[in-house]
Amino acid sequence: MNNDLIHVCLADDDADDRLFFTEAFESIKIKTAITVVNDGVELMDFLNNDENSKPHILFLDLNMPRKSGMECLFEIKQDSRFNNIAVAIYSTSASERDIEDAFVKGANVYIRKPNDFEELKRILNEVIALNWQYHTSGLNRENFVLSI
């Protein structure tokens, strides 16, 4: 990664969740560049603009207006330009169907949004520290959901 700077993108329609997320990253002292988009349409516009640098890790909310996170995940995994982007589903949903769909469609990890700021910092630290090549090479249903 360029100068150890990790480019993170969050796609989430909830303003409070976006603020919570960016404040958590600012407090964990990891060199990041954070891009925040408000919904799936903005996300895909951002990713498809070749002038934008692609994120290393994308945190993707499932329930967004205009284009859902699941629709975005499907499009991202169908486009070879995005092969190097790790996709972390970042949702309030604990639905087994959502988890299974995200797994089948190629997400790298599933994270339930925590309500606690310290817990969010711990999770973000853990996600950034993951060796994604190792993590995804042995991906199975049991290690897909990040325990919180």
N, CA, C and O atoms as a GROMACS GRO file, in nm:
protein
  592
    1MET      N    1   0.084  -0.117   0.000
    1MET     CA    2   0.000   0.000   0.000
    1MET      C    3   0.088   0.124   0.000
    1MET      O    4   0.191   0.128   0.068
    2ASN      N    5   0.049   0.220  -0.073
    2ASN     CA    6   0.127   0.339  -0.094
    2ASN      C    7   0.154   0.412   0.038
    2ASN      O    8   0.062   0.463   0.101
    3ASN      N    9   0.283   0.415   0.079
    3ASN     CA   10   0.324   0.484   0.202
    3ASN      C   11   0.248   0.435   0.325
    3ASN      O   12   0.225   0.511   0.419
    4ASP      N   13   0.209   0.310   0.323
    4ASP     CA   14   0.133   0.252   0.434
    4ASP      C   15   0.001   0.322   0.460
    4ASP      O   16  -0.059   0.305   0.566
    5LEU      N   17  -0.044   0.401   0.365
    5LEU     CA   18  -0.173   0.467   0.377
    5LEU      C   19  -0.280   0.370   0.328
    5LEU      O   20  -0.273   0.321   0.215
    6ILE      N   21  -0.378   0.345   0.411
    6ILE     CA   22  -0.485   0.252   0.376
    6ILE      C   23  -0.606   0.334   0.333
    6ILE      O   24  -0.658   0.415   0.409
    7HIS      N   25  -0.649   0.311   0.211
    7HIS     CA   26  -0.766   0.383   0.161
    7HIS      C   27  -0.890   0.302   0.197
    7HIS      O   28  -0.907   0.188   0.153
    8VAL      N   29  -0.975   0.363   0.278
    8VAL     CA   30  -1.097   0.300   0.327
    8VAL      C   31  -1.215   0.376   0.267
    8VAL      O   32  -1.213   0.499   0.258
    9CYS      N   33  -1.317   0.302   0.228
    9CYS     CA   34  -1.439   0.365   0.180
    9CYS      C   35  -1.556   0.309   0.261
    9CYS      O   36  -1.564   0.189   0.286
   10LEU      N   37  -1.645   0.398   0.300
   10LEU     CA   38  -1.768   0.359   0.369
   10LEU      C   39  -1.886   0.403   0.285
   10LEU      O   40  -1.896   0.519   0.247
   11ALA      N   41  -1.975   0.310   0.256
   11ALA     CA   42  -2.101   0.341   0.190
   11ALA      C   43  -2.212   0.316   0.291
   11ALA      O   44  -2.240   0.201   0.326
   12ASP      N   45  -2.274   0.424   0.337
   12ASP     CA   46  -2.377   0.414   0.440
   12ASP      C   47  -2.469   0.534   0.430
   12ASP      O   48  -2.422   0.648   0.420
   13ASP      N   49  -2.598   0.511   0.433
   13ASP     CA   50  -2.694   0.621   0.418
   13ASP      C   51  -2.725   0.692   0.550
   13ASP      O   52  -2.791   0.795   0.549
   14ASP      N   53  -2.679   0.639   0.663
   14ASP     CA   54  -2.709   0.697   0.793
   14ASP      C   55  -2.598   0.794   0.835
   14ASP      O   56  -2.484   0.753   0.857
   15ALA      N   57  -2.631   0.923   0.847
   15ALA     CA   58  -2.532   1.026   0.880
   15ALA      C   59  -2.465   1.000   1.015
   15ALA      O   60  -2.345   1.021   1.029
   16ASP      N   61  -2.541   0.954   1.114
   16ASP     CA   62  -2.482   0.925   1.245
   16ASP      C   63  -2.382   0.810   1.236
   16ASP      O   64  -2.275   0.817   1.297
   17ASP      N   65  -2.416   0.706   1.162
   17ASP     CA   66  -2.324   0.593   1.145
   17ASP      C   67  -2.197   0.636   1.072
   17ASP      O   68  -2.088   0.589   1.104
   18ARG      N   69  -2.211   0.724   0.973
   18ARG     CA   70  -2.092   0.773   0.901
   18ARG      C   71  -2.001   0.851   0.995
   18ARG      O   72  -1.879   0.834   0.991
   19LEU      N   73  -2.059   0.936   1.079
   19LEU     CA   74  -1.981   1.015   1.173
   19LEU      C   75  -1.913   0.925   1.276
   19LEU      O   76  -1.794   0.942   1.304
   20PHE      N   77  -1.986   0.830   1.332
   20PHE     CA   78  -1.936   0.734   1.430
   20PHE      C   79  -1.815   0.660   1.371
   20PHE      O   80  -1.713   0.643   1.438
   21PHE      N   81  -1.828   0.616   1.246
   21PHE     CA   82  -1.725   0.541   1.176
   21PHE      C   83  -1.599   0.626   1.156
   21PHE      O   84  -1.489   0.582   1.189
   22THR      N   85  -1.615   0.747   1.103
   22THR     CA   86  -1.497   0.831   1.075
   22THR      C   87  -1.429   0.874   1.205
   22THR      O   88  -1.306   0.880   1.211
   23GLU      N   89  -1.506   0.903   1.308
   23GLU     CA   90  -1.445   0.939   1.437
   23GLU      C   91  -1.369   0.822   1.497
   23GLU      O   92  -1.263   0.841   1.557
   24ALA      N   93  -1.420   0.702   1.480
   24ALA     CA   94  -1.350   0.583   1.531
   24ALA      C   95  -1.217   0.565   1.459
   24ALA      O   96  -1.116   0.538   1.523
   25PHE      N   97  -1.216   0.581   1.328
   25PHE     CA   98  -1.091   0.568   1.254
   25PHE      C   99  -0.991   0.676   1.295
   25PHE      O  100  -0.872   0.648   1.308
   26GLU      N  101  -1.039   0.798   1.314
   26GLU     CA  102  -0.949   0.906   1.355
   26GLU      C  103  -0.885   0.876   1.491
   26GLU      O  104  -0.772   0.918   1.515
   27SER      N  105  -0.955   0.807   1.577
   27SER     CA  106  -0.904   0.782   1.712
   27SER      C  107  -0.814   0.659   1.723
   27SER      O  108  -0.747   0.642   1.825
   28ILE      N  109  -0.809   0.573   1.620
   28ILE     CA  110  -0.725   0.452   1.632
   28ILE      C  111  -0.586   0.470   1.573
   28ILE      O  112  -0.506   0.376   1.575
   29LYS      N  113  -0.557   0.586   1.521
   29LYS     CA  114  -0.421   0.621   1.481
   29LYS      C  115  -0.363   0.530   1.374
   29LYS      O  116  -0.244   0.498   1.376
   30ILE      N  117  -0.445   0.488   1.281
   30ILE     CA  118  -0.397   0.413   1.165
   30ILE      C  119  -0.399   0.509   1.048
   30ILE      O  120  -0.496   0.583   1.030
   31LYS      N  121  -0.293   0.509   0.970
   31LYS     CA  122  -0.285   0.600   0.855
   31LYS      C  123  -0.388   0.559   0.751
   31LYS      O  124  -0.370   0.462   0.678
   32THR      N  125  -0.496   0.634   0.745
   32THR     CA  126  -0.602   0.604   0.650
   32THR      C  127  -0.644   0.728   0.574
   32THR      O  128  -0.633   0.840   0.623
   33ALA      N  129  -0.692   0.704   0.455
   33ALA     CA  130  -0.764   0.805   0.379
   33ALA      C  131  -0.906   0.750   0.370
   33ALA      O  132  -0.926   0.640   0.318
   34ILE      N  133  -1.003   0.823   0.420
   34ILE     CA  134  -1.139   0.772   0.425
   34ILE      C  135  -1.226   0.848   0.326
   34ILE      O  136  -1.231   0.971   0.325
   35THR      N  137  -1.294   0.771   0.242
   35THR     CA  138  -1.394   0.826   0.152
   35THR      C  139  -1.529   0.778   0.202
   35THR      O  140  -1.546   0.660   0.232
   36VAL      N  141  -1.624   0.869   0.212
   36VAL     CA  142  -1.757   0.834   0.259
   36VAL      C  143  -1.857   0.871   0.150
   36VAL      O  144  -1.855   0.981   0.096
   37VAL      N  145  -1.945   0.775   0.119
   37VAL     CA  146  -2.053   0.800   0.024
   37VAL      C  147  -2.186   0.768   0.092
   37VAL      O  148  -2.191   0.689   0.186
   38ASN      N  149  -2.292   0.830   0.042
   38ASN     CA  150  -2.422   0.824   0.110
   38ASN      C  151  -2.512   0.709   0.068
   38ASN      O  152  -2.608   0.677   0.139
   39ASP      N  153  -2.484   0.646  -0.045
   39ASP     CA  154  -2.569   0.535  -0.090
   39ASP      C  155  -2.498   0.456  -0.199
   39ASP      O  156  -2.386   0.488  -0.239
   40GLY      N  157  -2.565   0.352  -0.246
   40GLY     CA  158  -2.507   0.264  -0.345
   40GLY      C  159  -2.481   0.328  -0.480
   40GLY      O  160  -2.384   0.294  -0.547
   41VAL      N  161  -2.566   0.421  -0.520
   41VAL     CA  162  -2.544   0.490  -0.648
   41VAL      C  163  -2.417   0.574  -0.640
   41VAL      O  164  -2.335   0.571  -0.732
   42GLU      N  165  -2.400   0.649  -0.530
   42GLU     CA  166  -2.279   0.729  -0.512
   42GLU      C  167  -2.156   0.639  -0.507
   42GLU      O  168  -2.051   0.673  -0.562
   43LEU      N  169  -2.168   0.524  -0.442
   43LEU     CA  170  -2.055   0.431  -0.433
   43LEU      C  171  -2.013   0.385  -0.572
   43LEU      O  172  -1.894   0.392  -0.605
   44MET      N  173  -2.107   0.339  -0.651
   44MET     CA  174  -2.070   0.287  -0.781
   44MET      C  175  -2.018   0.398  -0.873
   44MET      O  176  -1.928   0.374  -0.954
   45ASP      N  177  -2.073   0.519  -0.862
   45ASP     CA  178  -2.020   0.633  -0.937
   45ASP      C  179  -1.875   0.659  -0.897
   45ASP      O  180  -1.790   0.684  -0.982
   46PHE      N  181  -1.847   0.655  -0.766
   46PHE     CA  182  -1.712   0.676  -0.715
   46PHE      C  183  -1.616   0.568  -0.768
   46PHE      O  184  -1.509   0.599  -0.820
   47LEU      N  185  -1.657   0.441  -0.755
   47LEU     CA  186  -1.570   0.332  -0.798
   47LEU      C  187  -1.547   0.332  -0.950
   47LEU      O  188  -1.438   0.298  -0.996
   48ASN      N  189  -1.648   0.368  -1.025
   48ASN     CA  190  -1.637   0.366  -1.171
   48ASN      C  191  -1.564   0.488  -1.229
   48ASN      O  192  -1.534   0.490  -1.348
   49ASN      N  193  -1.535   0.588  -1.146
   49ASN     CA  194  -1.460   0.704  -1.191
   49ASN      C  195  -1.311   0.672  -1.180
   49ASN      O  196  -1.257   0.662  -1.070
   50ASP      N  197  -1.245   0.655  -1.294
   50ASP     CA  198  -1.104   0.616  -1.296
   50ASP      C  199  -1.012   0.720  -1.236
   50ASP      O  200  -0.895   0.690  -1.210
   51GLU      N  201  -1.060   0.842  -1.214
   51GLU     CA  202  -0.977   0.944  -1.152
   51GLU      C  203  -0.967   0.925  -1.000
   51GLU      O  204  -0.878   0.981  -0.937
   52ASN      N  205  -1.057   0.847  -0.943
   52ASN     CA  206  -1.054   0.820  -0.799
   52ASN      C  207  -0.966   0.699  -0.772
   52ASN      O  208  -0.969   0.601  -0.847
   53SER      N  209  -0.887   0.705  -0.665
   53SER     CA  210  -0.810   0.586  -0.629
   53SER      C  211  -0.905   0.485  -0.564
   53SER      O  212  -0.995   0.522  -0.488
   54LYS      N  213  -0.884   0.361  -0.596
   54LYS     CA  214  -0.972   0.255  -0.546
   54LYS      C  215  -0.938   0.227  -0.399
   54LYS      O  216  -0.821   0.228  -0.361
   55PRO      N  217  -1.038   0.202  -0.319
   55PRO     CA  218  -1.012   0.171  -0.178
   55PRO      C  219  -0.949   0.033  -0.163
   55PRO      O  220  -0.969  -0.056  -0.246
   56HIS      N  221  -0.874   0.017  -0.056
   56HIS     CA  222  -0.822  -0.116  -0.020
   56HIS      C  223  -0.933  -0.196   0.046
   56HIS      O  224  -0.947  -0.317   0.025
   57ILE      N  225  -1.012  -0.126   0.128
   57ILE     CA  226  -1.120  -0.191   0.201
   57ILE      C  227  -1.247  -0.106   0.187
   57ILE      O  228  -1.244   0.015   0.206
   58LEU      N  229  -1.355  -0.172   0.155
   58LEU     CA  230  -1.485  -0.108   0.142
   58LEU      C  231  -1.576  -0.162   0.251
   58LEU      O  232  -1.599  -0.283   0.260
   59PHE      N  233  -1.629  -0.072   0.334
   59PHE     CA  234  -1.730  -0.107   0.433
   59PHE      C  235  -1.865  -0.073   0.371
   59PHE      O  236  -1.892   0.043   0.338
   60LEU      N  237  -1.948  -0.174   0.356
   60LEU     CA  238  -2.070  -0.160   0.276
   60LEU      C  239  -2.194  -0.194   0.358
   60LEU      O  240  -2.214  -0.307   0.401
   61ASP      N  241  -2.277  -0.091   0.379
   61ASP     CA  242  -2.405  -0.111   0.446
   61ASP      C  243  -2.499  -0.183   0.348
   61ASP      O  244  -2.494  -0.157   0.228
   62LEU      N  245  -2.583  -0.270   0.398
   62LEU     CA  246  -2.674  -0.344   0.310
   62LEU      C  247  -2.798  -0.264   0.275
   62LEU      O  248  -2.842  -0.265   0.160
   63ASN      N  249  -2.855  -0.195   0.372
   63ASN     CA  250  -2.984  -0.129   0.354
   63ASN      C  251  -2.966   0.019   0.322
   63ASN      O  252  -2.961   0.103   0.412
   64MET      N  253  -2.957   0.048   0.193
   64MET     CA  254  -2.942   0.186   0.147
   64MET      C  255  -3.046   0.213   0.039
   64MET      O  256  -3.087   0.123  -0.034
   65PRO      N  257  -3.089   0.340   0.029
   65PRO     CA  258  -3.183   0.376  -0.077
   65PRO      C  259  -3.114   0.380  -0.213
   65PRO      O  260  -2.991   0.381  -0.221
   66ARG      N  261  -3.191   0.382  -0.316
   66ARG     CA  262  -3.148   0.392  -0.455
   66ARG      C  263  -3.077   0.266  -0.505
   66ARG      O  264  -3.115   0.213  -0.610
   67LYS      N  265  -2.978   0.217  -0.435
   67LYS     CA  266  -2.912   0.092  -0.471
   67LYS      C  267  -2.863   0.028  -0.342
   67LYS      O  268  -2.788   0.089  -0.265
   68SER      N  269  -2.905  -0.094  -0.318
   68SER     CA  270  -2.871  -0.162  -0.192
   68SER      C  271  -2.725  -0.207  -0.192
   68SER      O  272  -2.659  -0.214  -0.296
   69GLY      N  273  -2.678  -0.236  -0.073
   69GLY     CA  274  -2.543  -0.289  -0.059
   69GLY      C  275  -2.526  -0.421  -0.131
   69GLY      O  276  -2.420  -0.448  -0.186
   70MET      N  277  -2.629  -0.504  -0.131
   70MET     CA  278  -2.621  -0.634  -0.198
   70MET      C  279  -2.608  -0.614  -0.350
   70MET      O  280  -2.533  -0.686  -0.416
   71GLU      N  281  -2.681  -0.517  -0.404
   71GLU     CA  282  -2.669  -0.487  -0.548
   71GLU      C  283  -2.528  -0.438  -0.580
   71GLU      O  284  -2.469  -0.476  -0.681
   72CYS      N  285  -2.474  -0.352  -0.493
   72CYS     CA  286  -2.337  -0.302  -0.513
   72CYS      C  287  -2.236  -0.416  -0.505
   72CYS      O  288  -2.144  -0.425  -0.587
   73LEU      N  289  -2.252  -0.503  -0.406
   73LEU     CA  290  -2.161  -0.616  -0.390
   73LEU      C  291  -2.160  -0.701  -0.516
   73LEU      O  292  -2.053  -0.740  -0.564
   74PHE      N  293  -2.276  -0.729  -0.571
   74PHE     CA  294  -2.285  -0.809  -0.693
   74PHE      C  295  -2.210  -0.741  -0.807
   74PHE      O  296  -2.132  -0.806  -0.877
   75GLU      N  297  -2.231  -0.610  -0.826
   75GLU     CA  298  -2.164  -0.537  -0.933
   75GLU      C  299  -2.012  -0.534  -0.912
   75GLU      O  300  -1.936  -0.551  -1.007
   76ILE      N  301  -1.969  -0.512  -0.789
   76ILE     CA  302  -1.826  -0.506  -0.758
   76ILE      C  303  -1.758  -0.639  -0.790
   76ILE      O  304  -1.650  -0.641  -0.850
   77LYS      N  305  -1.820  -0.748  -0.751
   77LYS     CA  306  -1.758  -0.879  -0.770
   77LYS      C  307  -1.763  -0.924  -0.916
   77LYS      O  308  -1.692  -1.018  -0.954
   78GLN      N  309  -1.845  -0.860  -0.998
   78GLN     CA  310  -1.852  -0.893  -1.141
   78GLN      C  311  -1.750  -0.815  -1.223
   78GLN      O  312  -1.730  -0.846  -1.341
   79ASP      N  313  -1.684  -0.716  -1.164
   79ASP     CA  314  -1.594  -0.626  -1.237
   79ASP      C  315  -1.450  -0.650  -1.193
   79ASP      O  316  -1.415  -0.626  -1.078
   80SER      N  317  -1.367  -0.697  -1.284
   80SER     CA  318  -1.228  -0.732  -1.251
   80SER      C  319  -1.147  -0.610  -1.205
   80SER      O  320  -1.043  -0.627  -1.141
   81ARG      N  321  -1.190  -0.489  -1.236
   81ARG     CA  322  -1.118  -0.370  -1.190
   81ARG      C  323  -1.119  -0.360  -1.037
   81ARG      O  324  -1.036  -0.292  -0.978
   82PHE      N  325  -1.213  -0.428  -0.974
   82PHE     CA  326  -1.230  -0.418  -0.829
   82PHE      C  327  -1.182  -0.543  -0.754
   82PHE      O  328  -1.214  -0.561  -0.637
   83ASN      N  329  -1.106  -0.629  -0.823
   83ASN     CA  330  -1.062  -0.755  -0.761
   83ASN      C  331  -0.979  -0.735  -0.635
   83ASN      O  332  -0.979  -0.822  -0.547
   84ASN      N  333  -0.908  -0.623  -0.624
   84ASN     CA  334  -0.820  -0.602  -0.508
   84ASN      C  335  -0.888  -0.530  -0.393
   84ASN      O  336  -0.822  -0.497  -0.295
   85ILE      N  337  -1.017  -0.506  -0.403
   85ILE     CA  338  -1.090  -0.439  -0.295
   85ILE      C  339  -1.150  -0.544  -0.202
   85ILE      O  340  -1.229  -0.629  -0.244
   86ALA      N  341  -1.112  -0.538  -0.074
   86ALA     CA  342  -1.173  -0.625   0.026
   86ALA      C  343  -1.307  -0.561   0.065
   86ALA      O  344  -1.313  -0.442   0.095
   87VAL      N  345  -1.413  -0.641   0.064
   87VAL     CA  346  -1.546  -0.589   0.095
   87VAL      C  347  -1.592  -0.643   0.230
   87VAL      O  348  -1.608  -0.764   0.249
   88ALA      N  349  -1.613  -0.550   0.323
   88ALA     CA  350  -1.665  -0.583   0.455
   88ALA      C  351  -1.809  -0.535   0.460
   88ALA      O  352  -1.836  -0.415   0.458
   89ILE      N  353  -1.902  -0.629   0.469
   89ILE     CA  354  -2.042  -0.590   0.489
   89ILE      C  355  -2.052  -0.536   0.631
   89ILE      O  356  -2.006  -0.598   0.726
   90TYR      N  357  -2.111  -0.418   0.642
   90TYR     CA  358  -2.115  -0.345   0.769
   90TYR      C  359  -2.261  -0.305   0.791
   90TYR      O  360  -2.306  -0.201   0.742
   91SER      N  361  -2.334  -0.388   0.865
   91SER     CA  362  -2.478  -0.374   0.869
   91SER      C  363  -2.535  -0.399   1.008
   91SER      O  364  -2.473  -0.467   1.091
   92THR      N  365  -2.652  -0.345   1.033
   92THR     CA  366  -2.724  -0.374   1.157
   92THR      C  367  -2.794  -0.509   1.149
   92THR      O  368  -2.836  -0.563   1.252
   93SER      N  369  -2.807  -0.563   1.030
   93SER     CA  370  -2.880  -0.687   1.012
   93SER      C  371  -2.803  -0.808   1.066
   93SER      O  372  -2.683  -0.823   1.042
   94ALA      N  373  -2.876  -0.892   1.139
   94ALA     CA  374  -2.821  -1.019   1.184
   94ALA      C  375  -2.891  -1.134   1.114
   94ALA      O  376  -2.880  -1.249   1.155
   95SER      N  377  -2.964  -1.102   1.009
   95SER     CA  378  -3.041  -1.201   0.935
   95SER      C  379  -2.950  -1.306   0.872
   95SER      O  380  -2.853  -1.274   0.803
   96GLU      N  381  -2.982  -1.433   0.898
   96GLU     CA  382  -2.905  -1.542   0.838
   96GLU      C  383  -2.909  -1.535   0.686
   96GLU      O  384  -2.812  -1.568   0.618
   97ARG      N  385  -3.022  -1.492   0.633
   97ARG     CA  386  -3.033  -1.480   0.487
   97ARG      C  387  -2.937  -1.374   0.433
   97ARG      O  388  -2.870  -1.397   0.332
   98ASP      N  389  -2.930  -1.257   0.500
   98ASP     CA  390  -2.836  -1.152   0.458
   98ASP      C  391  -2.692  -1.201   0.466
   98ASP      O  392  -2.613  -1.178   0.374
   99ILE      N  393  -2.659  -1.269   0.574
   99ILE     CA  394  -2.523  -1.321   0.592
   99ILE      C  395  -2.491  -1.422   0.482
   99ILE      O  396  -2.384  -1.416   0.421
  100GLU      N  397  -2.582  -1.513   0.456
  100GLU     CA  398  -2.561  -1.614   0.353
  100GLU      C  399  -2.549  -1.550   0.214
  100GLU      O  400  -2.460  -1.586   0.137
  101ASP      N  401  -2.638  -1.456   0.183
  101ASP     CA  402  -2.633  -1.388   0.053
  101ASP      C  403  -2.501  -1.315   0.034
  101ASP      O  404  -2.441  -1.322  -0.073
  102ALA      N  405  -2.456  -1.245   0.137
  102ALA     CA  406  -2.329  -1.171   0.128
  102ALA      C  407  -2.212  -1.267   0.108
  102ALA      O  408  -2.122  -1.238   0.029
  103PHE      N  409  -2.214  -1.379   0.176
  103PHE     CA  410  -2.109  -1.480   0.162
  103PHE      C  411  -2.108  -1.535   0.019
  103PHE      O  412  -2.002  -1.542  -0.044
  104VAL      N  413  -2.223  -1.574  -0.030
  104VAL     CA  414  -2.234  -1.633  -0.163
  104VAL      C  415  -2.194  -1.532  -0.271
  104VAL      O  416  -2.133  -1.569  -0.371
  105LYS      N  417  -2.229  -1.406  -0.251
  105LYS     CA  418  -2.198  -1.303  -0.352
  105LYS      C  419  -2.054  -1.253  -0.345
  105LYS      O  420  -2.014  -1.170  -0.427
  106GLY      N  421  -1.976  -1.302  -0.248
  106GLY     CA  422  -1.834  -1.274  -0.251
  106GLY      C  423  -1.780  -1.172  -0.153
  106GLY      O  424  -1.665  -1.130  -0.167
  107ALA      N  425  -1.859  -1.130  -0.053
  107ALA     CA  426  -1.804  -1.040   0.048
  107ALA      C  427  -1.692  -1.112   0.123
  107ALA      O  428  -1.691  -1.234   0.133
  108ASN      N  429  -1.597  -1.034   0.175
  108ASN     CA  430  -1.484  -1.093   0.246
  108ASN      C  431  -1.513  -1.118   0.393
  108ASN      O  432  -1.459  -1.211   0.453
  109VAL      N  433  -1.599  -1.034   0.452
  109VAL     CA  434  -1.630  -1.048   0.594
  109VAL      C  435  -1.764  -0.978   0.621
  109VAL      O  436  -1.803  -0.887   0.549
  110TYR      N  437  -1.832  -1.023   0.724
  110TYR     CA  438  -1.961  -0.965   0.763
  110TYR      C  439  -1.947  -0.913   0.905
  110TYR      O  440  -1.911  -0.987   0.996
  111ILE      N  441  -1.977  -0.784   0.923
  111ILE     CA  442  -1.964  -0.720   1.054
  111ILE      C  443  -2.098  -0.659   1.092
  111ILE      O  444  -2.156  -0.581   1.017
  112ARG      N  445  -2.146  -0.694   1.211
  112ARG     CA  446  -2.265  -0.626   1.263
  112ARG      C  447  -2.220  -0.495   1.324
  112ARG      O  448  -2.122  -0.490   1.399
  113LYS      N  449  -2.291  -0.388   1.292
  113LYS     CA  450  -2.256  -0.256   1.345
  113LYS      C  451  -2.270  -0.257   1.497
  113LYS      O  452  -2.377  -0.289   1.550
  114PRO      N  453  -2.163  -0.223   1.567
  114PRO     CA  454  -2.174  -0.215   1.713
  114PRO      C  455  -2.234  -0.081   1.755
  114PRO      O  456  -2.226   0.017   1.681
  115ASN      N  457  -2.294  -0.078   1.873
  115ASN     CA  458  -2.348   0.047   1.927
  115ASN      C  459  -2.247   0.119   2.014
  115ASN      O  460  -2.264   0.236   2.047
  116ASP      N  461  -2.141   0.049   2.052
  116ASP     CA  462  -2.042   0.101   2.144
  116ASP      C  463  -1.920   0.152   2.067
  116ASP      O  464  -1.866   0.080   1.982
  117PHE      N  465  -1.876   0.273   2.096
  117PHE     CA  466  -1.764   0.336   2.025
  117PHE      C  467  -1.634   0.256   2.043
  117PHE      O  468  -1.560   0.238   1.947
  118GLU      N  469  -1.606   0.210   2.164
  118GLU     CA  470  -1.483   0.132   2.189
  118GLU      C  471  -1.486   0.000   2.113
  118GLU      O  472  -1.384  -0.045   2.061
  119GLU      N  473  -1.602  -0.061   2.105
  119GLU     CA  474  -1.616  -0.186   2.030
  119GLU      C  475  -1.593  -0.160   1.881
  119GLU      O  476  -1.529  -0.240   1.814
  120LEU      N  477  -1.645  -0.050   1.830
  120LEU     CA  478  -1.623  -0.015   1.689
  120LEU      C  479  -1.475   0.004   1.663
  120LEU      O  480  -1.424  -0.044   1.562
  121LYS      N  481  -1.405   0.074   1.750
  121LYS     CA  482  -1.261   0.093   1.732
  121LYS      C  483  -1.188  -0.041   1.729
  121LYS      O  484  -1.100  -0.063   1.646
  122ARG      N  485  -1.226  -0.131   1.819
  122ARG     CA  486  -1.162  -0.264   1.823
  122ARG      C  487  -1.185  -0.339   1.692
  122ARG      O  488  -1.093  -0.400   1.637
  123ILE      N  489  -1.308  -0.335   1.643
  123ILE     CA  490  -1.342  -0.404   1.519
  123ILE      C  491  -1.266  -0.345   1.401
  123ILE      O  492  -1.210  -0.419   1.320
  124LEU      N  493  -1.264  -0.213   1.390
  124LEU     CA  494  -1.193  -0.150   1.279
  124LEU      C  495  -1.044  -0.182   1.283
  124LEU      O  496  -0.984  -0.208   1.179
  125ASN      N  497  -0.986  -0.180   1.401
  125ASN     CA  498  -0.845  -0.219   1.417
  125ASN      C  499  -0.822  -0.360   1.367
  125ASN      O  500  -0.726  -0.387   1.295
  126GLU      N  501  -0.912  -0.450   1.406
  126GLU     CA  502  -0.899  -0.590   1.367
  126GLU      C  503  -0.913  -0.608   1.216
  126GLU      O  504  -0.837  -0.682   1.154
  127VAL      N  505  -1.010  -0.539   1.156
  127VAL     CA  506  -1.032  -0.551   1.012
  127VAL      C  507  -0.912  -0.496   0.935
  127VAL      O  508  -0.870  -0.558   0.836
  128ILE      N  509  -0.858  -0.384   0.977
  128ILE     CA  510  -0.743  -0.325   0.908
  128ILE      C  511  -0.620  -0.414   0.924
  128ILE      O  512  -0.538  -0.424   0.832
  129ALA      N  513  -0.605  -0.479   1.039
  129ALA     CA  514  -0.488  -0.562   1.065
  129ALA      C  515  -0.495  -0.698   0.997
  129ALA      O  516  -0.393  -0.768   0.988
  130LEU      N  517  -0.612  -0.737   0.948
  130LEU     CA  518  -0.623  -0.868   0.883
  130LEU      C  519  -0.530  -0.880   0.764
  130LEU      O  520  -0.514  -0.784   0.688
  131ASN      N  521  -0.471  -0.994   0.749
  131ASN     CA  522  -0.397  -1.024   0.628
  131ASN      C  523  -0.502  -1.076   0.530
  131ASN      O  524  -0.538  -1.194   0.533
  132TRP      N  525  -0.552  -0.989   0.443
  132TRP     CA  526  -0.666  -1.024   0.358
  132TRP      C  527  -0.636  -1.138   0.264
  132TRP      O  528  -0.726  -1.218   0.234
  133GLN      N  529  -0.514  -1.150   0.216
  133GLN     CA  530  -0.481  -1.260   0.125
  133GLN      C  531  -0.498  -1.394   0.197
  133GLN      O  532  -0.557  -1.488   0.143
  134TYR      N  533  -0.447  -1.402   0.320
  134TYR     CA  534  -0.462  -1.524   0.398
  134TYR      C  535  -0.608  -1.545   0.436
  134TYR      O  536  -0.662  -1.655   0.423
  135HIS      N  537  -0.672  -1.440   0.483
  135HIS     CA  538  -0.810  -1.452   0.531
  135HIS      C  539  -0.904  -1.501   0.421
  135HIS      O  540  -0.990  -1.585   0.446
  136THR      N  541  -0.888  -1.450   0.300
  136THR     CA  542  -0.980  -1.488   0.193
  136THR      C  543  -0.943  -1.620   0.128
  136THR      O  544  -1.028  -1.682   0.065
  137SER      N  545  -0.818  -1.664   0.142
  137SER     CA  546  -0.780  -1.791   0.080
  137SER      C  547  -0.849  -1.908   0.150
  137SER      O  548  -0.878  -2.009   0.085
  138GLY      N  549  -0.873  -1.897   0.278
  138GLY     CA  550  -0.938  -2.005   0.352
  138GLY      C  551  -1.079  -1.968   0.395
  138GLY      O  552  -1.128  -2.018   0.496
  139LEU      N  553  -1.144  -1.880   0.320
  139LEU     CA  554  -1.274  -1.830   0.360
  139LEU      C  555  -1.378  -1.942   0.363
  139LEU      O  556  -1.395  -2.016   0.266
  140ASN      N  557  -1.445  -1.951   0.476
  140ASN     CA  558  -1.558  -2.041   0.487
  140ASN      C  559  -1.665  -1.975   0.574
  140ASN      O  560  -1.642  -1.869   0.631
  141ARG      N  561  -1.776  -2.036   0.581
  141ARG     CA  562  -1.892  -1.976   0.650
  141ARG      C  563  -1.861  -1.946   0.796
  141ARG      O  564  -1.913  -1.849   0.851
  142GLU      N  565  -1.779  -2.027   0.860
  142GLU     CA  566  -1.751  -2.011   1.003
  142GLU      C  567  -1.665  -1.889   1.032
  142GLU      O  568  -1.684  -1.824   1.135
  143ASN      N  569  -1.570  -1.855   0.944
  143ASN     CA  570  -1.486  -1.738   0.971
  143ASN      C  571  -1.530  -1.615   0.894
  143ASN      O  572  -1.461  -1.514   0.893
  144PHE      N  573  -1.646  -1.622   0.829
  144PHE     CA  574  -1.697  -1.511   0.751
  144PHE      C  575  -1.754  -1.399   0.837
  144PHE      O  576  -1.735  -1.282   0.806
  145VAL      N  577  -1.823  -1.434   0.944
  145VAL     CA  578  -1.884  -1.336   1.033
  145VAL      C  579  -1.781  -1.299   1.138
  145VAL      O  580  -1.735  -1.385   1.214
  146LEU      N  581  -1.744  -1.170   1.143
  146LEU     CA  582  -1.646  -1.124   1.240
  146LEU      C  583  -1.714  -1.116   1.377
  146LEU      O  584  -1.812  -1.045   1.395
  147SER      N  585  -1.660  -1.189   1.471
  147SER     CA  586  -1.718  -1.192   1.606
  147SER      C  587  -1.695  -1.060   1.676
  147SER      O  588  -1.585  -1.005   1.675
  148ILE      N  589  -1.802  -1.012   1.738
  148ILE     CA  590  -1.789  -0.888   1.815
  148ILE      C  591  -1.830  -0.913   1.959
  148ILE      O  592  -1.827  -0.821   2.041
   0.00000   0.00000   0.00000
